[in-house]
Amino acid sequence: KSAGHQFFMYIVHIFPFLAAFAEMIIARPMFIFSEVKNMVIFGLFYTLNNFLQTKFIGGYLPYPFMTWKDSSSLVAAVVILIIGVIFYYIATKITDSINGHEEEDKKKVE
């Protein structure tokens, strides 16, 4: 892969991460089960897109460790999704404790 492609791969992952982190600080999100369901649905579509792109678009590998030649790619996708859900939960707990509105916000949702 070219240096430009590697740089692009870093950028397309760093900017969304920074935006999500900024949103967590600014918006004081709460960990709500329906959001986890949406994260899983998005992850499934993203995984399907990765599979189709790898298998049917000239063998392009968006992620070198996800070749889809065996079940390890599916395991990697599931592990990445689980880590994302855990990270989101931890991040929202941290922002709740920093903002000090955890109990107040939970009452608003109920």
N, C-alpha and C positions, 0 to 999 in steps of 0.2 A: 504494500500500500504506500501511496505517496505521503509526503509530509503534510501536504494540503488536506488530504483525506483524514489523517489522524487529527489535525488541528480542528477540522470541521466536526469530527466526532466528539471532541472535548467540548467545543462550543455548544453544540446542540444538547448536551447534557448539563453543562454548568449553568447556562442562563435559566433554564426552567427550575433548576434546583435553587438558585439564588432568588428567583421570583417567588417560589413557594415558601422559602424561608422568610422573605420580607412580608409576605402575606400572613404568615403565622404570627409574626411580631405585631403587625398593624391591626389585623382583623380579630385577634383573640379567638381563634377557632376552637370548637369543642369536638371531641371524638364522639361522633354519632354513628350508630350502626348502619343507617341507610347510606352514609358516605362510604363506609367500608364496602358495602355491596356494589356501589358505583365504581370504586377502585378495582374491585375484582372483575367486574364486567369490562372496564377499560383494559385491564391487563389481559383478559382473554382475547379481546379484539386485537390488541397490540401483538400478542403472541401469534395469533392466526396470521396477521399481516407479515410478521417476521418469517413464519414458515412458508407462506406463499411467495414472498420475495426471494427467499433463499432457494426454494425448489423450482420455481417457474420463471424467474426473471434472470436468466443467464448465470445462475450460481453465485450471485452477489451475496456476500455474507456481511450483513450490518454489524454483527457481533461475531468475531472469529471463533468463540467458544460454543456458538450455537449453530452447528453444521446440519442438524436434523438428519444425521446418518444413523443415529440410534436414539434410545430413550433418554440419554443424558441431557439432550437439549430441552426436553420437556421438564425434566427434573430441575434444570437450571432456571427455567421460566417460573416454575412454581416456587422455588426457593427465593428468587428475586421478588416475586409478588408478596410472599409472606414477610420478607425483610422490609419491604415498603410499608406494609400495614403496621408492622411493629414499630418502625421508625416514626410513622405518622402518629401513632398512639403515644409514644414517648414524647415526641415534640409537642403535642397538644397538652400533655400533662405538665411539661416544663413551662409552656406559655401560660397555662392556667395558674400555676403557682407564682409565676412572676407577676401576672396581672392581678392576682388576688380576687378573682371574680368567679371562681369555679362553682361554688354553691349557688350564688346569685344567678348565674347563667343557666344552671341546671333547672332551677325553678321556672325560668322563662320558657324553657323547652317543654316542660311538663304541662 
